[in-house]
Amino acid sequence: YMVRVMYCEMLGHDASFALIPALQFASDPNLLTKKAAYLALTQLLDYKHELVLLLVNTLLSDLKSDNFVVVASALVVATKLIGADLINAVLPLVTERLGHPRESVRKKAVMALHHFHQMDPDRSGPLAGMDIERHFRTSLCDKEPSVMAATLNALYTIAATNAVPFRQLIPSLTSILKQVVEHRLPKSYDYHRFPAPFIQIKLLKLLRVLGAGDKAASDNMSAVVALALRRAAAAGNHTIGHAIVYEAVRTITELYPNPQLLASAAEAVAILIKSSSHNLKYCGLTALAAITRVSPKYAQEHQVAVIDCLEDPDETLKLKTLELLVTMTKANNVQVVVERLMAFLRSPSCSSDEVLKRHIAGQVVELAEKYAPDTTWFLRVMAEVFEAGGEVLQPQLAHNLCRLVAEQDSELHTAAVKMFIGILNNGATPASSARPAAAAGSDGGAAATRGVLPEILLCCICWVLGEYGQLAEQLPPPWKATLGQVMDKLCAAVASAQPSATARAYLLSAITKLAARQAARQGNPSSALRPEAEDWLHKSESSSVVELQQRAQEARALLRLPPSTVVAVLPFDASCEEFEPAELEDAKGLTFLEGYVNEALANGAQPYNPPPELIQGMLDDDDLDTLGQPGSFIQAAAKQPHALRFNAYEPAQAPPAATSAAVAVPVAVSSSSSSRGLIGATAPAAAAANGEAAGYQQQQPNNEPQLMLKGANRGRWGPAQYSSTSSSSSTSTPPAVAAAEPSASSSNKQSIKTSQQQQHQKAASEKDKLAASLFGFGDTAASSAGSIRSKSPASKAPAAAAALTAAPLVDLLGEDVSPTPAPAAASAATGRLSTQPEANPLD
């Protein structure tokens, strides 16, 4: 049954129905049933499940069992299912089983302690105050290799966080490693004639952690590590032997540098690099990279093998080789390494992986900044990096490049202008233009589409050409260009790239600088802008981006100034100029604005008073002592009527109710009578004509919708007592409509319709409230109903007749609940609201 449950769970079905039976089977005295139940529970549950609590008593009883198989099974379950909140329940019995006579029980007890340490690594929970390392040191000296091997894993986990307390174990560990290498362990631990290779790997990893950067510890273990490396390299060509060699080399590179050990490690790595297996080559390159970080000279012995790996079609192996070349880079080989890295950056495998592209581009930038032979080469490499991986690079790289160009001499400025003009002419960098068309189309990079440059490269080009664009007039063809031509090239390049707001801002700055220099030469600022630049400036002035609007307005205002002012504001090659201390003091005092201020004062402008002077002018002598107290500014502002008021606004109050004002009542009209859209009536007069003036004025402010139906014994909703006069809505059509002016067609018809309106007015207000209760638009219900009736094809009355026609109220059950009409008009109050066309009562 338990096996079938595990099979169902393995197929993805929900097997939670078997959890309770599995917990019951775990208490079965039959050993096979117990083991099957334990196995099922470890597969169906985890240590966070709430049903694990029901298993604790069973585990405690099994840990006390005399049968070592039951104890071992319970320890395995404790390793899988005991969480941090249940450790204290089983910890005493687990530590007690460390001294069990059976080695399998002791090994599983060590594994359980290791699991408990992983649950509480900081010793701040159930393991607080417990010396768990003492148990591991005792188990390390166990006579059984299996218990010792289980302890190595636990010690490695603890020593990885703090290795200092465990360095005293180095003599014991080196002694164990020497015994293992010399075949002191039983043959049952051999694997393909290698003595306990997995124990050797664990020991090498632990020694690497304990001896890292410590000379004394490294000297104690160097001899046995060299012995393990030598025996593994000479044992034969097998994968497990190569694994031991790899771990030994990694251990040697982490220890305090020892020339003899490094030479042995470099010799052993040659076996891995020259192997025909790509996996072994990858491990060899990783090990060689670790060696070159300590001593780069050992990589020269494997130049041929490294080049072969660099030409390998395996992209993973090629990437690992490039990382090795980065560690081997110096000033004499940086150009070759960067060229290889750039070729890989443009490859299809790299262009489709943004993380890899960012990593390779970062390595190229780092090498170029560290080992660049000259600034021109650095400038070219950065442009190629921006082109190949610009969309994943940080904008700070572009800022660094612009700062480098600005800090150099005029020779580099000319070289930068020449290179960027060439990029704008060709739509790509020189390196990308030199590649075959097939290669450029297959790499999928940014250079595959000619004329479309990455934004980070466009920003650099705009800044450099805007700052030093006039140097293009001194270049030979085909790089020679005037300021206007440079302006056109920039506009065309940015327009073809679908730029963002940042790129357009860079373009506006470049256009402004170039136009300023053109205006200074011609003496006419109005003709300094080219048509394309004028179009960009015009679009930016109405852009939704505030920064673009500001830049465009500033450029427009600047170009209206005299040429001398424009040149003073935007001088040539002044991006790195700094203010002198005296100039900074003048800038802080705003002394350069004195002429402008004096001219404004002479023209009648009011002088500016700083806030302290303003407050002191408003305060009396008695209030000067309270200047810093809360509310002093408000009091000062209140004493001067023309000053700003800092107190809060008065709360809004409702307007008084109108008693005699005329109210205009909007009424829905048909299209045939659009000339009479509003019918004016005096509300109080009309209400007095109906005898309801007082009720109308009192109930008008009450616009809250209510569902109230008349009649106490008719099975309707609402209270028993119902008054139609007290439930009128302020948004319904008031009785004032009864006093509307008569229609121009017939006074007799108008009087009849006025009488009908008086009879159905009470029902209209109740209908409005019902509509408001159901749909939430009681203020428009009356006009909506009038609109429906006015659209009826059978309605032929004029606008006033259609507007004044009202139907009685119909409740949710479809029955008439209209108020009882007056006796004189009872015969006219029998209509119902319907979607069918209703007959004109005048016909």
Secondary structure, 3 states (H helix, E strand, C coil): CHHHHHHHHHCCCCCHHHHHHHHHHCCCCCHHHHHHHHHHHHHHCCCCCHHHHHHHHHHHHHHCCCCHHHHHHHHHHHHHHCCHHHHHHHHHHHHHHHHCCCHHHHHHHHHHHHHHHHHCCCCCCCCCCCCHHHHHHHHHCCCCHHHHHHHHHHHHHHHCCCCHHHHHHHHHHHHHHHHHHCCCCCHHHEECCEECHHHHHHHHHHHHHHCECCHHHHHHHHHHHHHHHHHHHHCCCCHHHHHHHHHHHHHHHHECCCHHHHHHHHHHHHHHHCCCCHHHHHHHHHHHHHHHHHCHHHHHHHHHHHHHHHCCCCHHHHHHHHHHHHHCCCCCCHHHHHHHHHHHHCCHHHHCCHHHHHHHHHHHHHHHHHHCCCHHHHHHHHHHHHHHHHHHCCHHHHHHHHHHHHHCCHHHHHHHHHHHHHHHHHCCCHHHHHCCHHHHHHCCCHHHCCCCCCHHHHHHHHHHHHHHHHHHHHCCCCCCCCHHHHHHHHHHHHHCCCCCHHHHHHHHHHHHHHHHHHHHHHCCHHHCCCHHHHHHHHHHHCCCCHHHHHHHHHHHHHHCCCHHHHHHHCCCCCCCCCCCHHHHHHHHHCHHHHHHHHHHHHCCCCCCCCHHHHHHHHCCHHHHHHCCCCCHHHHHHHCCCCCCCCCCCCCCCCCCCCCCCCEEEECCCCHHHCCCCEEEECHHHHHHHCCCHHHHHHHCCCCCCCCCCCCCCCCCCCCCCCCHHHCCCCCCCCHHHHHCCCCCCCHHHHHHHHHHHHHHHHHHHHHHHHHHHHHCCHHHHHHHHHHHHHCCCCCCCCHHHHHHCCCCCECCCCCECCCCCCHHHHHHCCCCCCCCCCCCCCC
